[in-house]
Structures are given as C-alpha cells and as structure tokens.
Amino acid sequence: MIATLILSGILVIPAPQAVHTEYRAAVSTQAKDMMGWAPSLYRGKWWDAKWYDIRRCIMNRESHFNYRAANRTSSAKGAYQFLDNNWRRGLVYMMVKESKETGDGLETQAERLFTIPISKWNRYWQDRAFYTALQSGKGLKHWNAQVPGTGCW
C-alpha cells in the first residue's frame, strides 16, 4: 500500500521505489533456465568480471553447466556442486546479510532457500552462491582439482 499525503488540498502520492537490478535478475525468465552456459545474472557485492573464465571452467568441470546436477555419492548439488549438507545454511546466511546491506529487496526470497536443496535454486541464486563462496578469490580452494591436470587455475 502506498502512503499518501495531502498538502494544501493537493493529493501527493510518492513515487514507487525503484526495483533493484538484483531483484529483477532473480525473478527474470533467464533465472529459470537451468541448463547451459550464460554469463551470471548476479552482479552484487561479490561479483567481478575477472572470474568469468574460472567460473565457466568450474561449472563445466563440476556439472557440465547443469544447475539441477546432483552427485549420486555425496550431497553435492547444483551447477557448482556445493555439498548441500554443509553449505546451504551458510550460503543463505551470507546472501541474506548481503541483501540487508544492499537493500536489493531479496531478503525474504533468500531466507526461503534454507529449506530448498541447492540444485532446485534457480540460476540467479546458484550464481550468487558461487560468487559469495568465492569471496573475491579467497574461496577458490573449495574447487581445487583432485585430479592433476583438471584444475581451472
């Protein structure tokens, strides 16, 4: 509901708040596409174009660009194969914190992810989780290659 104010007999209706670009990306049609490579829809606090090639390599190695991927022998889920049992809560807490800090309007949507397996998060949220875990390169160790010659950096 939009609050109104009457000044000198004139009805004043405040302009609606602009919708944050992160919010638009999270609810876009592109966010629902769960297969294939595309540049990240996320452009928030942790995004940086310099990780483009590494992100692409990690996605290819971990899931062959499948956001619905689920490992048969572990709880690894999604395009980046996060261990769902270990990562979901922490990732959601970090993304909720970012939403509060930036005012992107996604705090409630992020909180809903607590109960949803990572492989069911849309493209936007999985990409956001990747950049959040990456932490400007500090989190690269989470994707260290176990087989020589299969690394991305």
C-alpha positions as CSV (number, residue, x, y, z in Angstrom):
1,M,0.0,0.0,0.0
2,I,1.4,3.4,-0.9
3,A,1.0,6.1,1.7
4,T,-0.5,9.4,0.6
5,L,-0.1,12.9,1.9
6,I,-2.4,15.9,1.4
7,L,-0.7,19.2,1.2
8,S,-2.7,22.4,0.7
9,G,-5.6,20.4,-0.7
10,I,-3.4,18.6,-3.2
11,L,-3.1,14.8,-3.1
12,V,0.6,13.8,-3.2
13,I,1.4,10.2,-4.0
14,P,5.1,9.3,-3.6
15,A,6.8,7.7,-6.5
16,P,7.2,3.9,-6.1
17,Q,10.6,2.8,-5.0
18,A,12.8,1.7,-7.9
19,V,13.1,-2.1,-8.2
20,H,16.7,-3.1,-7.6
21,T,18.6,-4.7,-10.5
22,E,19.4,-7.7,-8.4
23,Y,15.7,-8.3,-7.7
24,R,14.9,-8.0,-11.4
25,A,17.6,-10.6,-12.2
26,A,16.5,-13.0,-9.5
27,V,12.9,-13.1,-10.8
28,S,13.7,-12.9,-14.5
29,T,12.8,-15.5,-17.2
30,Q,16.6,-16.2,-17.6
31,A,16.9,-17.2,-13.9
32,K,14.5,-20.1,-14.6
33,D,16.8,-21.6,-17.3
34,M,18.6,-24.4,-15.5
35,M,20.8,-25.7,-18.3
36,G,23.7,-24.4,-20.3
37,W,26.3,-21.7,-20.0
38,A,25.4,-18.0,-19.8
39,P,27.0,-15.0,-18.1
40,S,26.0,-14.7,-14.5
41,L,22.8,-12.8,-13.8
42,Y,24.2,-11.8,-10.3
43,R,26.0,-8.5,-10.2
44,G,26.1,-7.9,-6.5
45,K,28.7,-7.3,-3.8
46,W,31.0,-10.3,-4.7
47,W,30.6,-10.3,-8.5
48,D,33.7,-9.4,-10.6
49,A,34.2,-9.9,-14.3
50,K,37.7,-11.2,-13.8
51,W,36.3,-14.5,-12.5
52,Y,34.4,-15.1,-15.8
53,D,36.8,-17.8,-17.2
54,I,37.3,-19.6,-13.9
55,R,33.6,-19.7,-13.2
56,R,33.0,-21.2,-16.7
57,C,35.7,-23.8,-16.1
58,I,34.4,-24.7,-12.7
59,M,30.8,-25.1,-13.9
60,N,31.9,-27.3,-16.8
61,R,34.1,-29.5,-14.6
62,E,31.5,-29.8,-11.8
63,S,28.2,-30.1,-13.6
64,H,28.6,-29.7,-17.4
65,F,26.6,-26.5,-17.0
66,N,23.6,-28.3,-15.3
67,Y,22.1,-26.3,-12.5
68,R,20.0,-29.3,-11.5
69,A,23.0,-31.6,-11.1
70,A,23.1,-33.9,-8.1
71,N,26.0,-36.2,-7.2
72,R,25.0,-39.8,-6.7
73,T,27.6,-40.5,-3.9
74,S,27.5,-37.2,-1.9
75,S,25.3,-34.3,-1.1
76,A,27.0,-32.2,-3.8
77,K,24.3,-30.3,-5.7
78,G,23.8,-27.7,-8.4
79,A,26.0,-26.2,-11.1
80,Y,28.9,-25.7,-8.7
81,Q,28.4,-28.9,-6.7
82,F,28.1,-27.4,-3.3
83,L,27.9,-30.0,-0.6
84,D,24.3,-29.3,0.3
85,N,24.5,-30.6,3.8
86,N,27.5,-28.4,4.6
87,W,26.9,-25.3,2.5
88,R,23.2,-24.5,2.3
89,R,22.7,-22.8,5.7
90,G,26.0,-20.8,5.5
91,L,25.4,-19.6,1.9
92,V,21.9,-18.5,2.8
93,Y,23.0,-16.6,5.9
94,M,25.7,-14.8,3.8
95,M,23.2,-13.9,1.0
96,V,20.6,-12.7,3.5
97,K,23.3,-10.5,5.1
98,E,24.2,-9.1,1.6
99,S,20.5,-8.4,0.9
100,K,20.1,-6.4,4.1
101,E,23.3,-4.4,3.4
102,T,22.4,-3.6,-0.2
103,G,18.7,-3.2,0.1
104,D,18.2,-5.4,-3.0
105,G,14.7,-6.5,-1.9
106,L,15.7,-10.2,-1.9
107,E,16.0,-10.8,1.8
108,T,12.7,-12.8,2.1
109,Q,13.4,-14.8,-1.1
110,A,16.9,-15.6,0.2
111,E,15.5,-16.8,3.6
112,R,13.2,-19.3,1.8
113,L,16.3,-21.0,0.4
114,F,17.0,-22.5,3.8
115,T,14.5,-25.3,3.1
116,I,15.3,-25.8,-0.6
117,P,18.0,-28.1,-1.9
118,I,20.7,-26.1,-3.8
119,S,20.0,-28.0,-7.1
120,K,16.5,-26.5,-7.0
121,W,17.7,-22.9,-6.6
122,N,17.3,-21.0,-9.8
123,R,20.3,-19.9,-11.9
124,Y,20.5,-16.5,-10.3
125,W,20.7,-17.9,-6.7
126,Q,23.3,-20.6,-7.6
127,D,25.4,-18.0,-9.3
128,R,25.1,-15.7,-6.4
129,A,26.0,-18.5,-4.0
130,F,29.1,-19.2,-6.2
131,Y,30.4,-15.6,-6.0
132,T,29.5,-15.4,-2.3
133,A,31.6,-18.6,-1.6
134,L,34.4,-17.4,-4.0
135,Q,34.7,-14.2,-1.9
136,S,36.9,-12.4,-4.4
137,G,39.2,-15.4,-4.8
138,K,39.6,-16.3,-1.2
139,G,37.3,-19.2,-1.7
140,L,38.9,-20.8,-4.7
141,K,40.2,-23.6,-2.5
142,H,36.6,-25.0,-2.5
143,W,37.1,-26.0,-6.1
144,N,40.6,-27.3,-6.0
145,A,41.1,-30.1,-8.6
146,Q,41.6,-33.5,-7.1
147,V,42.9,-35.0,-10.3
148,P,46.1,-33.4,-11.7
149,G,45.5,-31.5,-14.9
150,T,41.8,-30.9,-14.3
151,G,42.2,-27.6,-12.5
152,C,40.8,-24.3,-13.6
153,W,43.7,-22.0,-12.5
